[in-house]
Amino acid sequence: MKELFDSLEEARKRGGEASEQRPDAIATLLEETETLGYEQGEPLGNVDSYDAYPAEPEEFYQPQTGSLLKSIVASDAIHDLIDLGEELDMLVYKEGAGATTLESAVDLHGISLPTSVPDHVKEDSTIQVPDGEGGEITFSKDDWPTFPMAFHLYATLGLSIDEICLILNMEKSEVRGPMADDYNMV
């Protein structure tokens, strides 16, 4: 029991920052976590920065753009044309305007993608995280915030508040609030 309190006390001292001592599997977890949205995390496409995404309408019709769009669509974060538009910061639908540049480019490059998928279908409500001993634990995102989940992510794995937000796909206030107010962890 003393070990539990010691690790919680050490976590409190970090003030929301990442631990310097944490399992090696955390780097992999963070690398594999994809965030949808233009300039939200790393680009989902096979490019180094968002600057490599097409910006002008004519760029969407160039052959090399097809492979980029396909690499973005291959991401688990992309379910439909709306998600693709969000990642590219592009208009997907304009009433009465016919096909948008993005719709036309997707068709041109032979990409099959539904226009819209209901949010409840898109939501993956579980995350798998290292257990700290070489295995994995599955948590339901719907269970947030619970003390065991918060303790494991913050104290056991040494994730920062920002990293927890990333893997749970939540706003900082949704994570920091319960950890500070309800559990006195930060």
N, C-alpha and C positions, 0 to 999 in steps of 0.2 A: 504494500500500500504506500509505503514511503517513496518508492520509485515513481509511482503515479504522481504524487504531489511534487516531487522534485522536477519531473519533466514538465509539469504544468507551470511551475515557478520559472523554469528556464524559458519556456515559451512566452510567458508574460513579459519577461525582460526584453524580448525582441521587439515589442511594440508594433507588431504587425508585419515585420520584415521576415525574410526567409532565414532559416537556420543555416549556419555554415556547415553543420554536420547533418547530412541527411542521406538516405539510401541512394545509390547510383541510379536506380530505376526512375527517380524523379525527373531526371533530365529527359529520359525517353517519354515519360508521361506528358511533360510539357511540350516537347517537340511534336508529339502526335495529336495534341489538342488543336483543333482547327476552329478559327473564329470567322464567322461570316460577316462580311461588310467591308466596304472600301476603306482602306487604311485602318482596319480593325485587326490588330495582330499582323501576322505574316500573310502575304498574298497566297491565295489558294492555288493559283496557277503556277506553272513551272518557270517562274521568273524570280529575279532577285529582289525587285521592288515594284511597288504599284506604278511607278513611272513607266514601266514596260507594258502596262495594259494599254490597249487602244484607246485613244482619246477623241479622235475625229471620226465621223461616220464612215468616210472612205477607207479607213484603216481596218474596219470590221470585215471588209470584203477581200482583203489580201490573203493569199494562200497560207502564210505563216500564222495568221490569226486563227485559222481553223484548229491547228494543233494546240494553241494556247487555250482556246475556248474548251476544247476537249479535255485538257488537263484540269481546268477549273471544274468542269462538270463531273469529272471523276472523283472529286472530293465528296466525302460523306456529308459535308455541310450543305451541298447543293441538292435540292429535291425537285426544283421546278424553275421555270423561266424567271419568276419573281426573285428567287434566291440569286440566280445568275446576275440579274439586273442590280441587285443590292451589292453584290461583290464588285461589280464593274462600275457602280454609281451611274447606272443608265436607266432611262425611262423604259418601262416594259410595255405599258399600255396607255394609249391616249384615245379616248372615246371619239369615234367618228373619223379617226385619222388613218385607218388602215394599219398595215403592218409597220411596226417600229423597226429601226435599224437593227436592233438586237434580234428581233424575231426573224427578220430577213437573213441576217448573218448565220443564225443557228440553222435555218433551213438550207442555206447555200453550202454550209460546211458539213451537211448530213448528220447533224446532231439531233438525236431524239430526246426531247425533254418536254414534259407536260407544262402547260401554261401555269397551272396553279395546283397545289396540293394542300389539303386542309392542314392547319397547324397541328392538330392532334396527331396526324400521321407523321409529321416531320419530327416531332419531339421525341428524342431518345431520353427517356426518363431515368436511365441508369448510367452510372460511371463505374469503371473498374480502375482501382488504384492499388498500388503496391501495399502489401500488408506490413512491410518493414522487415520481413524475414524471408523474402524470396518468392512469396506467393502473391495472390491478389485477393482483394475484397471488393465485392460489388455493393454499391450504395444506390439507393433511389434518390434522384435529385428532389423528388417530391417530399422526402423526409427532412430536407433542410428547413430549419435548423434543429438539429438534435445534438445534445452534448457529445455522445459517442462519435458522431460523424465529425463534428468540429474538432474534438480532441485528437482524433486520428489524423485528420488532414493537417492541422496546425502544429500540434505538439509531437505526435509520433513521426509524421513524415517531414515536418519542418517547412511546409509550404508557407509562403507569405499570403497576406490578405489578397493581394492582386492576383496571385497564382490560383488561389481558391476561386476567386471570381472567374478567372479564365476557364478552369475545368468545369465549373458549375454553370457557366454562361449566365452569370448574374451580375447585377450592379453592385458596386462597392458597399453601398448603404445596406443592401440585403444581406451581405456577409459580415461586414464589420459591426453593424448594429447588434445583432444577437451575440456575437463573440465578445463584445465589450459589455453590453448591458445585461444580457441574460447569464452569460457564463464567466464573465470577468477574466477573459483570457488575454485581452490586449489592453 
